[in-house]
Amino acid sequence: MSEIYNDFVLVFCTAALDDADRITRALVEERLAACVNIASIRSCYIWEGALSQDKEELLIIKTRKILIEPLKKRILDLHSYSLPEIIVLPIIDGYQPYLDWIAQSTGRQG
């Protein structure tokens, strides 16, 4: 695996319908994310002892590893949930021009 790939991650974050656009715009405008895909999903989980089923938006965030902590802080600042999902997954391979674009879009040149 090339060292270049170690720099890139995907972050999954679920959000209420009213929160998704606001969080997405802030992350991209503040260059904490190069791109955020928003997918409508249904979630089923136990919360405070009760079964919950909700319509949510799944944010699929493309960013760099170095930005994880400020990105998490910003999500927590903007999110309406008391316990938002924030899961980080490494990108182990990808199309190099796209990875270069992620780097450029999040403030790193080259």
Secondary structure, 3 states (H helix, E strand, C coil): CCHHHHHEEEEEEEECHHHHHHHHHHHHHCCCCCEEEEEEEEEEEEECCEEEEEEEEEEEEEEEHHHHHHHHHHHHHHCCCCCCCCEEEECCCCCHHHHHHHHHHCCCCC
